[in-house]
Amino acid sequence: MSQHDLAVRLLRVAIVLAAIFNLLALIVMVHTTPIAFTLFMFVGQPLFAIAFVLLLGAVLADLRARQML
C-alpha cells in the first residue's frame, strides 16, 4: 500500500467519523434528552478527536508521499 492510498483511506475514515459526530450533535440540538446528551458527550467528542488525528495523519502521509516532509 502506497502512502497516497493510506492518506485517502485515512481521509475517508475521518470524514465518516466527523459525519457521525455531526449527526449526534444534530440529535442533541433538535431534541435534547439526557440519553442523547450523554451519548454525544461520551461517544461524539472522542469520535471528533479521532477524526482530527486521522486528518493530521492523512496530511502527513500525503506530504511524505510527495516528499515534502
Backbone as ProteinMPNN parsed JSONL, in Angstrom:
{"seq_chain_A": "MSQHDLAVRLLRVAIVLAAIFNLLALIVMVHTTPIAFTLFMFVGQPLFAIAFVLLLGAVLADLRARQML", "coords_chain_A": {"N_chain_A": [[0.853, -1.174, 0.0], [0.645, 2.136, -0.927], [1.82, 5.396, 0.153], [0.057, 7.361, -0.657], [-2.367, 5.966, -1.03], [-2.844, 5.241, 1.595], [-3.241, 7.755, 2.754], [-5.618, 8.547, 1.484], [-7.39, 6.605, 2.43], [-7.322, 7.143, 5.197], [-8.421, 9.704, 5.18], [-11.026, 9.158, 4.287], [-12.055, 7.606, 6.412], [-11.886, 9.499, 8.455], [-13.729, 11.391, 7.531], [-16.13, 9.947, 7.678], [-16.283, 9.49, 10.461], [-16.457, 12.136, 11.38], [-18.9, 12.818, 10.246], [-20.65, 11.151, 11.675], [-20.277, 12.277, 14.195], [-21.382, 14.826, 13.693], [-24.025, 14.106, 13.184], [-24.805, 13.118, 15.701], [-24.557, 15.516, 17.137], [-26.53, 17.033, 15.891], [-28.821, 15.611, 16.648], [-28.785, 16.098, 19.404], [-29.119, 18.865, 19.39], [-31.646, 19.192, 18.215], [-33.503, 17.613, 19.657], [-33.153, 17.437, 22.806], [-32.312, 15.097, 25.12], [-31.547, 13.389, 28.193], [-30.228, 10.946, 27.63], [-29.44, 11.221, 24.923], [-27.738, 13.429, 25.143], [-25.767, 12.392, 26.815], [-24.742, 10.323, 25.199], [-23.738, 11.926, 23.156], [-21.718, 13.337, 24.516], [-19.998, 11.297, 25.508], [-19.497, 9.63, 23.338], [-19.578, 11.109, 20.929], [-17.704, 13.276, 21.198], [-15.122, 11.959, 21.547], [-15.106, 10.688, 19.01], [-14.865, 12.865, 17.291], [-12.336, 13.79, 18.053], [-10.736, 11.595, 17.294], [-11.213, 11.643, 14.549], [-9.97, 14.067, 13.916], [-7.281, 13.497, 14.523], [-6.823, 11.468, 12.649], [-7.129, 12.978, 10.326], [-4.887, 14.647, 10.516], [-2.937, 12.644, 10.308], [-3.418, 11.789, 7.687], [-2.738, 14.064, 6.235], [-0.004, 14.264, 6.872], [0.886, 11.812, 5.767], [0.356, 12.267, 3.074], [2.07, 14.407, 2.587], [4.525, 13.114, 2.984], [4.403, 11.294, 0.873], [4.614, 12.972, -1.287], [7.12, 13.808, -0.901], [7.675, 16.098, 0.618], [8.063, 16.331, 3.228]], "CA_chain_A": [[0.0, 0.0, 0.0], [1.47, 3.337, -1.031], [1.493, 6.467, 1.098], [-1.117, 8.073, -1.159], [-3.536, 5.145, -0.707], [-3.046, 5.361, 3.041], [-3.799, 9.082, 3.01], [-7.013, 8.547, 1.032], [-8.158, 5.775, 3.363], [-7.45, 7.888, 6.454], [-9.378, 10.794, 4.966], [-12.388, 8.598, 4.226], [-12.462, 7.236, 7.773], [-12.075, 10.744, 9.203], [-14.979, 12.005, 7.08], [-17.243, 9.164, 8.238], [-16.356, 9.764, 11.899], [-16.96, 13.502, 11.549], [-20.326, 12.799, 9.909], [-21.343, 10.565, 12.821], [-20.25, 13.312, 15.227], [-22.36, 15.861, 13.335], [-25.355, 13.532, 13.371], [-25.081, 13.133, 17.14], [-24.742, 16.915, 17.536], [-27.842, 17.443, 15.394], [-29.819, 14.985, 17.516], [-28.786, 16.815, 20.682], [-29.665, 20.209, 19.182], [-33.061, 19.153, 17.861], [-34.309, 17.037, 20.747], [-32.217, 17.135, 23.879], [-32.705, 14.217, 26.217], [-30.334, 13.009, 28.927], [-29.53, 9.854, 26.941], [-28.803, 11.763, 23.723], [-26.627, 14.274, 25.562], [-24.713, 11.508, 27.331], [-24.116, 9.701, 24.024], [-22.951, 12.948, 22.468], [-20.516, 13.683, 25.285], [-19.088, 10.168, 25.695], [-19.195, 8.986, 22.059], [-19.357, 12.106, 19.894], [-16.465, 14.034, 21.378], [-13.963, 11.146, 21.141], [-15.134, 10.474, 17.565], [-14.316, 14.06, 16.659], [-10.894, 13.812, 18.318], [-10.126, 10.567, 16.454], [-11.272, 12.141, 13.175], [-8.945, 15.098, 13.777], [-5.975, 12.827, 14.499], [-6.724, 10.805, 11.355], [-6.901, 14.018, 9.334], [-3.468, 15.001, 10.601], [-2.188, 11.52, 9.759], [-3.564, 11.798, 6.231], [-1.941, 15.182, 5.718], [1.405, 13.879, 6.973], [1.154, 10.751, 4.8], [0.387, 12.869, 1.751], [3.309, 15.176, 2.477], [5.61, 12.157, 2.813], [4.291, 10.721, -0.466], [5.105, 13.979, -2.239], [8.48, 14.093, -0.444], [7.77, 17.456, 1.132], [8.336, 16.236, 4.663]], "C_chain_A": [[0.899, 1.237, 0.0], [1.011, 4.376, -0.01], [0.24, 7.215, 0.652], [-2.395, 7.29, -0.854], [-3.863, 5.217, 0.776], [-3.683, 6.699, 3.379], [-5.272, 9.141, 2.619], [-7.884, 7.742, 1.987], [-8.363, 6.487, 4.696], [-8.441, 9.037, 6.317], [-10.814, 10.285, 4.923], [-12.897, 8.229, 5.618], [-12.725, 8.487, 8.597], [-13.385, 11.422, 8.815], [-16.182, 11.268, 7.66], [-17.392, 9.446, 9.728], [-16.879, 11.168, 12.174], [-18.446, 13.584, 11.223], [-21.145, 12.209, 11.047], [-21.392, 11.564, 13.97], [-21.299, 14.378, 14.942], [-23.789, 15.368, 13.491], [-25.74, 13.518, 14.847], [-25.32, 14.559, 17.631], [-26.111, 17.422, 17.085], [-28.952, 16.866, 16.258], [-29.919, 15.724, 18.841], [-29.4, 18.208, 20.509], [-31.163, 20.198, 18.925], [-33.912, 18.678, 19.032], [-33.373, 16.573, 21.856], [-32.882, 16.266, 24.939], [-31.427, 13.846, 26.961], [-29.54, 11.904, 28.226], [-28.783, 10.376, 25.72], [-27.598, 12.622, 24.1], [-25.466, 13.44, 26.078], [-23.997, 10.811, 26.175], [-23.238, 10.696, 23.281], [-21.648, 13.234, 23.211], [-19.518, 12.528, 25.354], [-18.724, 9.448, 24.394], [-18.819, 10.025, 21.004], [-18.037, 12.843, 20.015], [-15.226, 13.201, 21.061], [-13.938, 10.851, 19.638], [-14.541, 11.67, 16.831], [-12.805, 14.136, 16.858], [-10.164, 12.79, 17.442], [-10.116, 11.024, 14.993], [-10.199, 13.201, 12.937], [-7.553, 14.489, 13.694], [-5.778, 12.11, 13.159], [-6.507, 11.811, 10.225], [-5.438, 14.457, 9.338], [-2.585, 13.895, 10.031], [-2.25, 11.481, 8.245], [-2.738, 12.921, 5.603], [-0.458, 14.834, 5.755], [1.771, 12.793, 5.968], [1.221, 11.315, 3.385], [1.658, 13.7, 1.554], [4.52, 14.263, 2.305], [5.59, 11.561, 1.411], [4.812, 11.687, -1.526], [6.522, 14.434, -1.894], [8.668, 15.555, -0.053], [8.096, 17.474, 2.616], [9.459, 15.279, 4.921]], "O_chain_A": [[1.8, 1.361, 0.829], [-0.048, 4.243, 0.605], [-0.55, 7.655, 1.487], [-3.401, 7.881, -0.461], [-5.032, 5.249, 1.159], [-4.583, 6.757, 4.217], [-6.084, 9.72, 3.34], [-8.996, 8.157, 2.315], [-9.455, 6.44, 5.263], [-9.212, 9.308, 7.237], [-11.716, 10.921, 5.467], [-14.046, 8.513, 5.957], [-13.69, 8.531, 9.361], [-14.077, 11.968, 9.674], [-17.148, 11.9, 8.087], [-18.51, 9.622, 10.213], [-17.662, 11.367, 13.103], [-19.175, 14.343, 11.861], [-22.225, 12.713, 11.355], [-22.415, 11.693, 14.643], [-22.027, 14.79, 15.845], [-24.669, 16.131, 13.887], [-26.867, 13.865, 15.203], [-26.201, 14.783, 18.461], [-26.774, 18.158, 17.816], [-29.921, 17.559, 16.566], [-31.019, 15.951, 19.345], [-30.123, 18.678, 21.387], [-31.875, 21.098, 19.37], [-34.932, 19.289, 19.352], [-32.869, 15.45, 21.833], [-33.872, 16.651, 25.561], [-30.334, 13.976, 26.41], [-28.31, 11.929, 28.233], [-27.625, 10.02, 25.5], [-26.556, 12.552, 23.449], [-24.307, 13.752, 25.805], [-22.769, 10.719, 26.177], [-22.141, 10.364, 22.833], [-20.592, 13.358, 22.59], [-18.311, 12.756, 25.268], [-17.729, 8.723, 24.358], [-17.85, 9.84, 20.267], [-17.327, 13.012, 19.023], [-14.341, 13.692, 20.36], [-12.86, 10.773, 19.048], [-13.8, 11.505, 15.862], [-12.075, 14.504, 15.938], [-9.095, 13.084, 16.907], [-9.132, 10.819, 14.281], [-9.585, 13.23, 11.87], [-6.734, 14.919, 12.882], [-4.684, 12.143, 12.597], [-5.781, 11.526, 9.272], [-4.829, 14.617, 8.28], [-1.598, 14.174, 9.35], [-1.256, 11.177, 7.587], [-2.116, 12.733, 4.557], [0.265, 15.076, 4.789], [2.848, 12.84, 5.375], [2.053, 10.886, 2.585], [2.249, 13.691, 0.474], [5.444, 14.597, 1.564], [6.647, 11.344, 0.819], [5.379, 11.27, -2.536], [7.057, 15.344, -2.528], [9.692, 16.166, -0.358], [8.374, 18.53, 3.184], [9.835, 15.066, 6.074]]}, "name": "protein", "num_of_chains": 1, "seq": "MSQHDLAVRLLRVAIVLAAIFNLLALIVMVHTTPIAFTLFMFVGQPLFAIAFVLLLGAVLADLRARQML"}
